[in-house]
Amino acid sequence: MTTYFGFTCTGSSDDGRERQITTDISPTYVKQILELQEAGATEEELHPIVAEAITESYAISRVGVGGSESR
């Protein structure tokens, strides 16, 4: 997956640019994404479900045992 990260400062190493990110997502989201792709969904149509999958994955990876945030 390619995503775009950036900051508002221009002319520095903080300029926005594409980044490759890797994260595990639940099989439920994988199934939904693949079904949408097979049905001909565009990248734009996939954005909401992919964003939801990444958000869930990130939230789960940030919460440790007992619900405390891990770093």
Secondary structure, 3 states (H helix, E strand, C coil): CEEEECCCCCCCCCCCEEEECCCCCCHHHHHHHHHHHHCCCCHHHHHHHHHHHHHHHHHHHHECHHHCECC
